Amino acid sequence: MEVELDRKDGRWVYEIKLLRRGGALNRLQVDARDGSLIDLRQREGHGDRH
C-alpha cells in the first residue's frame, strides 16, 4: 500500500505498509542499509464477509 523512507535514531529506515488477503494489515520497519527487519506489527482483518 505504501512505502516511506525516514531517518530514525541516526539510520535510514523503510516503513512499509502491506495489505494482505483477508484485510490483514502489516507494518514493517526495515533498515535501509542492510535490509534487516527492525519491527513488524500486524493487525488482523475480518476476512471476506458477504
C-alpha positions as CSV (number, residue, x, y, z in Angstrom):
1,M,0.0,0.0,0.0
2,E,2.7,2.5,1.0
3,V,6.5,2.8,1.4
4,E,8.3,5.6,3.1
5,L,12.0,6.3,3.8
6,D,12.6,8.1,7.1
7,R,15.6,8.8,9.2
8,K,15.2,7.4,12.8
9,D,17.8,7.3,15.5
10,G,20.5,8.2,13.1
11,R,19.7,5.5,10.5
12,W,17.6,5.3,7.4
13,V,14.5,3.1,7.7
14,Y,11.9,2.0,5.2
15,E,8.4,1.9,6.6
16,I,6.3,-0.5,4.6
17,K,2.5,-1.0,4.8
18,L,1.2,-4.2,3.3
19,L,-2.5,-5.1,2.9
20,R,-2.8,-8.9,2.9
21,R,-5.5,-11.3,1.8
22,G,-8.5,-11.1,4.2
23,G,-7.8,-7.5,5.1
24,A,-4.9,-8.0,7.5
25,L,-2.5,-5.0,7.6
26,N,1.2,-5.5,8.2
27,R,3.5,-2.6,9.0
28,L,7.2,-3.3,8.7
29,Q,10.3,-1.3,9.5
30,V,13.4,-2.3,7.6
31,D,16.9,-1.0,7.9
32,A,17.6,0.7,4.5
33,R,21.4,-0.1,4.7
34,D,21.3,-3.9,5.2
35,G,17.6,-4.9,4.7
36,S,17.3,-6.3,8.2
37,L,13.8,-6.3,9.8
38,I,13.6,-3.8,12.7
39,D,9.9,-4.1,13.6
40,L,6.8,-6.0,12.4
41,R,3.3,-5.1,13.5
42,Q,0.2,-6.9,12.4
43,R,-3.5,-6.1,12.5
44,E,-5.9,-8.9,11.7
45,G,-8.5,-8.3,9.0
46,H,-12.1,-9.5,9.1
47,G,-11.9,-11.8,6.0
48,D,-14.4,-11.9,3.3
49,R,-17.9,-11.1,4.5
50,H,-20.9,-11.5,2.2
